[in-house]
Amino acid sequence: MNGEEEFFDAVTGFDSDNSTGDFSEANKISGMIDLDTSKSTRSGKSGERPPQENGIQKHRTALPAPMFTRSDFSVWSILKKCIGLELSKITMPIAFNEPLSFLQRITEYMEHVYLIHKASSQPQTLERMQSVAAFAVSAVASQWERTGKPFNPLLGETYELIREDLGFRFISEQVSHHPPISAFYSEGLNQDFMFHGSIYPKLKFWGKSVEAEPRGTITLELLKHNEAYTWTNPTCCVHNVILGQLWIEQYGIVEILNHRTGDKCILHFKPCGLFGKELHRVEGYIQDKNRKKLFIIYGKWTECLWGIDPVSYESFKKHERRSDHPRKAKMDDGPEKANSDIPDDMTDDVPVAQETVQVIPGSKLLWRINSRPPNSAQMYNFTSFTVSLNELESGMEKTLPPTDCRLRPDIRGMENGNMDLASQEKERLEEKQREARKERAKEEAEWRTRWFYPGNNPYTGTPDWLYAGDYFERNFSDCPDIY
């Protein structure tokens, strides 16, 4: 199979006759979310306000139905019948999805938005970079143990989120379907920041794993300081997609550049290694424009991030090397083989998580992950922030555009536990999108995006999708009918 091929969004099994490359699943595994169960900032439109306690809006704490069991489904049972076919011709059962659109998963970046507010309030550039680096790491934290695949957004699909309690509003749009590109824009309600970018990962299939190589630039602007930071997310890999227990790792170099000062933070997301010793680890440093190291950063993207000055760090490491003794590495026996007809080498043993982060004396905490709700395992391993993302409150339909993810019937069906309805609706929506594309081709009409336009990133000069503005004026009269 060609490692450059892309998975397609699932209907219910195969649709080789219809899979022409138009519905490529970009298995975009990134993200951070938050739900807009906002109060008014939906200007001018009336609607019932959600219940509030002491002036703070309350969000739901559980999904309507528990996660659908995947134990009755085997990816291998599909793939082994497709030897010799293009990977792009294969669709995956909807049971492997999670009830969110990828646009909603992008919104998970904002779960730890307090780090942006903290960066904006810091008077020193070094402290600001520390908080920005922590935010960049926190943006992938929600992916931990999230093995469900988000729904591939339909062309023209949108998602908005306004969180007055967290001080931001967010809008995203699926601006291209082939290749799949998602554009997003967020701003602080106190005009302290703008956060924007476009994401289009390149999917590679390696036989036992699926690797999502990040594409697209992420930009954070701290308006008070006239500073812009840019970076690209690490590579995400999902192991054991054919058989065994699914597990995720992030690896690669993330470089965060302060375009005003020339300071740079270089973060190394470590691959897990032979015995899982480096699983989830992140190490890096902040340097000035002359490449002088100013600060050392270390931790795990699944737990926390710490920082310390370079002199103290080197002193500790020197002492550690002198007193270090050989340690025996523990090997995991790996998950039981669920199918006797699977070759033994078709799975990667799930690494045993090593001891939590060893904190060097004198370090300061930069970020710690939020604890997940006790029922998270029955809710696709969602965080509390994520659980609220697809919440559709009373009266919300009056203020949302008809393209918002919350109104997608297939995602809504899955969230409610009706998998048959979800599969039927998903197939209907994809067929509707095919027909719309044929009509445009017949009329030689090009698709027009609504809220973003193609251009160049103002700081890197690379191709990007830029926010056109006016979404929150709520003129949705010319939105496309995609559902």
N, C-alpha and C positions, 0 to 999 in steps of 0.2 A: 504493500500500500504506500501511496505517496505521502510522506510526512508533511507535505505542505498543504494537503487537502483540509477542508473545514467540515466539522460536524454540522448537520442541519437540524433545525428545530424539529421536534418530534410531532408526528400526528399520533398514530397509535401503533405503528409497526413499520411497514415499508410504504413508500410512495415513489418508487423508482421511476414510474412513468411521468410523474409531475416534477421530480427533483431535477431541475435544470440548472441549478447553481444560483437560483434567485433567492432562496431562503436560507442562505448559509448561516449556520449557528456559529457565532463568533465566540462562543463559550467564554464570554468575558467574565473573568472571575475577579473582580476587584471590588473595592468599594467601601462606602459607609453610608448609613441611611438615617433618615429621621422623618417623621410623618407630619404633614401639614394638617393638623387639625386646628388650623388657626381660627382666630376669632374674626376680627373684621378685616384686616388689610385687604380683603377682597372688596375693593372699593365700590360703594354705591349699591351693591346688590344686597337684597334682604334675604335672610335665611335664618333658620333656627340656630341659636348658638349652643355649642356643646356645654354640658354641665361643668361648672367651675366650683372650686373650693378655695376660699380665701383669695379669690381673684386669679387663681392658677388653673388653667384648663387641664382636665384629667383625660388621659389617654387610656385605651384599652390595655389590658395586661395579658391577654391570651387570644389565640386565634379562635374562630368559630368552631373548627373541627381539628382534631389531632392529625398529625402527619400520617399520610397513607403509607402502609408498610411496603417496603421494596423487596422483601424477602422472597416474594413469588416471582420476581423478575431477574433474569440473567442477561447481562449485556452480551456475554459470550454466546448465549443461545441464538442471538441475532447475528453477531459478527461471524460465527463459524459457518453460517449458511451463505455468507457473502464473500467468501474467499475469491479474489480475482476481480471483484467489483470495485469501482471507485468509492472511496470513503464518503464522498459527497452524495452518493446515492443512498446512503443508509440513514434512517431516522431512528430516534430512540424513543422508547415508550414514555408517555407523559409522566409516569410514576417517578421518573428520575428528575423531574423539575421541582422547583419550589414555587409557591404561589406569590411570586414577585416578578415584575418586568426588570430587565437589566437597568432601565432608567431609574427604577426605585433603588436598585442595589448601588448605583453610583451615588445616590443621595446619602448613603451610609457614610460617606466621607465626613459628613457634618456631625456625626455623633459626638465627636470630641471638639466641637467648634470653640469651646472655651479656651483651647490652646491658641487659636487665632486672636481672640480677644486679649489673651495674656500677652502675646507677642506685640500687639498694637500698643499695650500700656507700658512696655518696657522702654526705659530711656536709652539703654546701651545696645549697640548693634549686636554684640556677642550674645546677650541674653535673648534678643529677638530671634536670632538664628537658632538658638537652642529650642525655643518654643515651636518654631516653624519645622525643625527637624522632627520634634516629637509629634507634631500634627501629621507629617508625611508618613511616619511609622504607624500612627494610630489609624490611618486611613485604610490599612489592609487588615487590621486586627479582627474585624467582624468576619473575615473569611475563615477563621480558625474553626475547623470541624464542619464547615458549611459545604457539604458535598452535593447538595442539590443544585441543579442548573437553573438559572433564572430564565424566564421566557424571553425569547428573542423579540425585541420591539418591532412593531409594524412601522412601516414608513409613515412618518407624520405623527406618530404617537408622542405624547408629551407627559410630563409629570411635574407637578409643582408642590412645594412644601413651604409653609410659612410657620416659623416657630418664634412667636413673640417672647416666650420664656427663655429661649436660647439666643435671641437677638439676630436672626437671619431670615432671609427668604431665598428660595431656590427654584430654578426652572430648568428643565432639560427637554430635548427634542431629538427624535431619531431623524437625522438629516440625510442619511443615505442608507440604502438597503444592500447594495452590492457595489463596493464592500460595505459591511455594516459599520456605520459611524454614529456615535452618540455625542451630542454637544450639550454642555451644561454651563450655567452661570448662577452665581450666588452673590449676595451682597449683605453687608451688615445693616441692620435696621437703624443703627446709629451712625451710618456712613463711615465706619472705621475700616472696612475692607471690601475688596472684590475678589472672588475666587472663580476661576473659569477654565475651560479646556474642552478638548474633544478626544474621544477614546475610540480606538479601533485596533484591538489586539489581533495578532497573527496567531492562528491556531496550528499547532503541530501535533501529529499523532505518532507516538513512538512504539506502538504495539501494546505496551502495558500501561502507558500513561498518556495524558493529554497535557501539553504545555501551551500556556497562553503568554506569548511574548508581547510586552506592552508596546503600544504605538500611540503617539499623541502626546502633546505637551500639557502639563498642568501648571497653571499660573496663579500665584497669590500676590495681591497688591495690598500693602499696608498704606492706606491713603494719608494718614497723619504724618508718616515718615517719608513719603514719596519714594517708597521702596517696592520693588517687584522681585519675587522669587519664582524660579521655574525649576521643574524636575519631571522625571518620568518614573512611573511605578516599577517595582521589581517584577521579574518573571514569576508566574504562578504555575505550579505543576500539580495535577491531580493524579495520584498513583492508584493502580489496581482498578482501572476503569472496566476491565474485562471480568476479573474475578478477585475475590478477597475483600478485605476491609479497605474502603476508600480512605485515603489520607492526603493532606495537602502540605506542600512546602513552598516557601517563597525564597528566591535566590537571585543574586545579581547585584550590580553596583548602582546605587541611586546617588546622583549628584545634584545638590540643591545650590543654585547660584543666586547670590544677591547682586542684581544687576547695577545697583547704585555704588556699592562699596567694592565689589570684586571678591568679597568673602565667599567661601564655598564650604559646604558640608558634604563630605563623602561618606556614605553609609554602605557597608557591605552586609547584605543579607546572605548568611552562610548556607550553602547546601548542607543537607543533614550529615553527609559523610558515611563511611562504611558501617559504623555501629550506632549511628544516630547521635554521636557526641555533639555535633553542632546544630542539631535540630532546633529551628526557630530563632537561632542566635542572630543578633545584629551588633556589629561593631563599626566604629567609624570615628571621624574627627572633624573639627571645624578648623579651617585655615584661612589666613588673610590673603590678600592679593599677591603677596610675596611668597606664598606657600609656607609661611610659618604656622606651625600647629598651635592653636589657641585653646583647644578644649577637646577632651576625649569623651566619646559616647559609647555606651555598651548596654546590652540588655537582651530581651526577647520580644519579638513583635506580638507574641501571644500573651505577654504578661506585663512588662514594664520596661522603662528606659531610664538609665542613670547617666550622670556625667561627672567628670572630675578634671582637674587641671593636669596637663601633660607630665609635670615633674612628679607629682604624687602618684600618677598612674605608672610611670616607668619605675619608680622606686618600689612600688608594690610588686610589679611583675618581676623585678630583679630578685627580690626577696623570695618570691614564690618559686622561681626557677631553682634557687639554691636549696630550698627545702622540699622540693617536689619529689615524690616517690612514684615509681611505676604503679599504675592502677589497672586492675583487670576490667576490661570492658564487658558489659553484659550484652548478650545477644538475645533477641526476641525469637521465640519459636515461630512466630507468625500466626496469622489466622488459620483456622481450619479450612481445608479445601472443600468448597461447597459442591463441587461438581467433579465426579470421578473421571470425566473425559477431558479434563483440562490438563495440559502439560504442566509439570511441576515448576517450570521456569516462567510461568505466565503471571506470577504475582511477585510483588515486592513486599517483604515483611515490613509491618508497621514498626518504625523505630520506637524504642522505649524512650520516653521523655526523660532526660537527665535531670539532675538536681536543679532547682530553681536558681535564678541569677545570684551569683555570689557578689555581694555588695562590698566594694572597696571602701575602706574607712576614709571619710572626708568627701564622699560622693553626695550629689544632690539628686533628688528624684525629679525627673522631667515629665514623666507620664506613667499612669497605671491604668490598665484596662478596667472597664466597668464589669462588675460581676453580672453573670447572666441570670435570668429568672429561673426558679427551681424547675419549672416545666419546660425549659428550653429544648430538651432532647425530644419532646413530643411535638415541638413546634419548629422543626427543621434547623435546630440549633440557633434560632434567632436570638438577638439581643432584645432587651426591652425596647430600645429605640426602633429596631426593625419591626417588631410586632405591630407597631402602630402605623406602619407606612401605608398599608392598603386599607386602612380604616375609612369607611364611607359614612360620615355622620349625617344625621337628618338635616336636610336643606342644602347639603353640599353640592348636589347636582345642579342647583340653580346658579352656582358661582363658578363651577369648573367648566373648561372647554370640553366639547364632546370627544376630544382626543386623549383625555387624561387616562392614565393606566388604571385608576380605580374603577373606571367604567368598562374595562375589558371583561366580557362575559366568561372567557375561558379561565382567566386567573381567578375571577370571583367564584366560579364553579369549583375550582380546585381548593380554594381556601375554605369553602363550605363543605368540603368532603365529598362532593359529587364528581367523581372522576370520569364517569361516562359522559356527563354533560360537558365537562371541561374538554375532553377529547373531541367531542362533536363540534363544539364551538371553535376550538382551535383550528380544526380542519376547515370549517366554514370561513373563518377569518382569512386563512391563508389562500383559500380559493378566491375569495372576494378580492384580495390583493393582487392575485394573478390576473384576474379579469380586468381590474383597473389599469394594470400595467399594459395589457394588450390594447385597451382602448386608447391609452395615451400614445402608444406606438402607432396605432392606426391613424390617429389625428396628428401625429408628429408633434405632440405636445410634451414639453419637458416638465418634470416634477418641480414645483416651487416650494422651497422651505418657508416656514411661517415666521419663526422667531430668531433664526440664526442665518448667517450668510458666510460664504467661503472667503477667506482672506489670509493674511499672514499674521502670525503672532507678533505683537508690537515690540517684543523684547528679544526674541530669538530669530525672527525673520522666517521661521519655518511655516509651512501650510497649517492653517488652523480654521476653526469655525468660530465666528465672533457673534456675540449677542446683539441683535438688532434693536432691542428695547421695546417698550410699550406693552409688554405682556400684561403687566398688572393694571393697565387701563381697562382690561377685560372686554375688549372688542373682539368677540369670538364668532362674529357672523360669517366669516369666510373660511372657517376651519373645515378641513376635509371630512367626509363621512367614511371612517375606516373601520367602524365596528358594525 
